[in-house]
Every structure is written in structure tokens, then in C-alpha cells.
Amino acid sequence: MKRKNYDKIASIEKAISKKYGKEAIQNPNSSWDDDKEQEYLESSKKFQKKISKSNEDNDLVEVDGFLMPRKLINHESKRICPVCSIYSFNKADDYYMNKYDCCSDCFIKWVDDREDRWLKGWRPKKEK
């Protein structure tokens, strides 16, 4: 086995100390105490809680044969028109869904120029 060349090690440590400061060559345990240990453990626990909460939000759940994130299922979707029961991908329908609780087609057919009656609660009868 090779013997360590302590003079070479000392010269390397001296060069590192000169370039980066004494903190670069000292043992990390020399400045560690019980307070720093407690602070580290608390921050580690907070980090693990944050990670576990993130993982809970990203859990996938099967809905109608599709895997969806759990956080999307908890929110109620306003994409299905309560009047005609059609699922809408149209972004323009968002306005009508929020204001009149119907899609843009139903707005044109039932609400346009009759907004007072619609806002008072009138709805067309469901056709079978």
C-alpha cells in the first residue's frame, strides 16, 4: 500500500485555505451544535410535509376509465350546460356559464332579449 504524503496534503490544504478561506478546510462537525441540529430537524419536517402535501394533490384517481389528478376532481366543473346538458370546450361559453348559467347556444336560443325573465329564474322545460 502507498503511504500518504502528509507534506503534499498539508500544501494542498494551505492552497485551498489561501484561495477560499479557513472555512473551506475545517471539519463541518466543528461548528455543529444542538441548536443547529434542532433547526435542521424542524426544517426537514416542514419540507417533508410540503412534499407529502404535493404528492397528495398529484395522486391519480380513476374516473370513468381515465386517470385524473385528485385536486381536479375536488373542484366543480362548469363545463356542462344545465339547460341542454352538452359538454362545452368553447372558451366563449365560460362567460355565459358564469353569468347566465348556460352555454352560448342556449343563451342565443333562450336568454337573448329575455334576460330579466332568465335572471328571475325562468328556464325552458326539459324536452325528452
Contacts in CASP RR format, 6 or more apart in sequence:
PFRMAT RR
TARGET T0000
AUTHOR 0000-0000-0000
METHOD contacts of the structure
MODEL  1
MKRKNYDKIASIEKAISKKYGKEAIQNPNSSWDDDKEQEYLESSKKFQKK
ISKSNEDNDLVEVDGFLMPRKLINHESKRICPVCSIYSFNKADDYYMNKY
DCCSDCFIKWVDDREDRWLKGWRPKKEK
13 25 0 8 1.000
16 24 0 8 1.000
16 25 0 8 1.000
17 24 0 8 1.000
17 25 0 8 1.000
56 70 0 8 1.000
57 69 0 8 1.000
57 70 0 8 1.000
57 71 0 8 1.000
58 69 0 8 1.000
58 70 0 8 1.000
58 71 0 8 1.000
59 69 0 8 1.000
59 70 0 8 1.000
60 67 0 8 1.000
60 68 0 8 1.000
60 69 0 8 1.000
60 70 0 8 1.000
61 67 0 8 1.000
61 68 0 8 1.000
61 69 0 8 1.000
61 70 0 8 1.000
61 73 0 8 1.000
62 68 0 8 1.000
63 73 0 8 1.000
78 94 0 8 1.000
78 97 0 8 1.000
78 98 0 8 1.000
79 87 0 8 1.000
79 88 0 8 1.000
79 89 0 8 1.000
79 93 0 8 1.000
79 97 0 8 1.000
80 86 0 8 1.000
80 87 0 8 1.000
80 88 0 8 1.000
81 88 0 8 1.000
81 93 0 8 1.000
81 97 0 8 1.000
81 102 0 8 1.000
81 103 0 8 1.000
81 105 0 8 1.000
81 106 0 8 1.000
82 101 0 8 1.000
82 102 0 8 1.000
83 102 0 8 1.000
83 103 0 8 1.000
83 106 0 8 1.000
83 110 0 8 1.000
83 123 0 8 1.000
83 124 0 8 1.000
84 102 0 8 1.000
84 103 0 8 1.000
84 105 0 8 1.000
84 106 0 8 1.000
86 103 0 8 1.000
86 105 0 8 1.000
88 97 0 8 1.000
88 103 0 8 1.000
88 104 0 8 1.000
90 103 0 8 1.000
90 104 0 8 1.000
92 104 0 8 1.000
93 103 0 8 1.000
93 104 0 8 1.000
96 102 0 8 1.000
96 103 0 8 1.000
96 104 0 8 1.000
96 106 0 8 1.000
96 107 0 8 1.000
97 103 0 8 1.000
100 107 0 8 1.000
100 111 0 8 1.000
100 115 0 8 1.000
100 118 0 8 1.000
100 119 0 8 1.000
102 110 0 8 1.000
102 111 0 8 1.000
110 118 0 8 1.000
110 123 0 8 1.000
110 124 0 8 1.000
111 118 0 8 1.000
114 122 0 8 1.000
END
